[in-house]
Amino acid sequence: MRVTQRDIAARCGVSNATVSLALRHDPQISEETIERIHTVAAEMGYVQGQNQAARRLALQRFGRPVINHVIAAFFSDEFYRQAYSMRVYRGILETTTRARFALLTATFTHPTDSAESHVPAVFTSGEVDGIITHAGTDAHFYQELSRYPGFRSRPVVSFYEPVPGCACVRFDDEQGSYQAARHLLELGHRHLLLCITRELWADTAGPRVHGVQRAMAEMDLDEHRHLHLLEVPVGWIHPDQTMTFADMPRDDGELFPGLLDLLCRHPEVTAILARNDSIALRAWHDLTRAGYRIPEDYSLVGYDDYTDIPDAHGENILTTVHVPLEEMGRQAAQLLIDQTTGERTTHQEIVLPVELLVRASTAPPR
């Protein structure tokens, strides 16, 4: 016969509520009592969670909140192959482990697909307390998912960028771009090349573009004359599209279409601001293959600090903006857990500071 919490309570001489709290390691119960109840439960062969479905239905019937101590993190396919995403994932895992929450990892390819055909039943049946999601996920996906009674009103936390109706953890990208541009301008550079998608360039309120514009305005530079655009494919700026030095081809193949041509048409450009380190690595490859030197001919700045460009001694030379990836994962997980347990009830936005790391890829222009 199944062993119930009532059986454990009778054996220990405590209430059912005390057993329930002790099995969840609730701080209201002393460590001594928790240890004793867990020992008795193990001796009696109690399987925690065996009656969870019935318990969840009973609580829902009376309008009481259900906490499964399970949260989910959504990532794009093959995120585990990317150093960038795995650092965020480690931060999430550290926090959920410490809080004694289970972490369910889910991946998707087409977030606009219907939730029913796209998501495991644990989401729609109420077995997951909330979701951490990449900001690139279509908001339509969560709007559809919220139609299911098992997920309705569950909290969602996004990272990188806000998702409507969700809490958010992101980096201070405007300040990061400002620091990078200001560093180049203070070195004496006056014409900067910004490698970015046209969508982000057109969004003048976008934090990456706005940071560069603010730095130029402080130096009394006309952005229309001194800031140049090189459009890159959308996939190149996605954080999962991480390149490493080992991935670079050893032939003379061009990785960055249009870069050398644009620099020939604008010889006044002396510094390059890349959207992330992968783009900086692509630029470095094509420039050095063409005979240019960094930083003697062009200064180069990356973003995110997850890819090295090593010198002859193996030292990373890439000046970049460091973003705290593990901390973003930790903050997102803690924010979701706090919303699940009722410690936070508002859709909060947490903005994490960034830091410019000056290395050998930047120098005053010749």
Secondary structure, DSSP 8 states (H G I E B T S, - for coil): ----HHHHHHHHTS-HHHHHHHHTT-TTS-HHHHHHHHHHHHHHT--TTTTHHHHHHHHHHTT-----SEEEEEEETTGGG-HHHHHHHHHHHHHHHHTT-EEEEEEES-TTS-HHHHS-HHHHTT----EEEETTS-HHHHHHHTTSTTTTT--EEEESS--TTSEEEEE-HHHHHHHHHHHHHHHT---EEEEE-HHHHH-TT-HHHHHHHHHHHHTT--HHHHEEEEE--HHHHSTT----GGGS-SSS--SSTTHHHHHHH-TT--EEEESSHHHHHHHHHHHHHTT--TTTT-EEE-SBS----B-TTS-B--BEEE--HHHHHHHHHHHHHHHHHTS--S--EEEE--EEE--TT-----
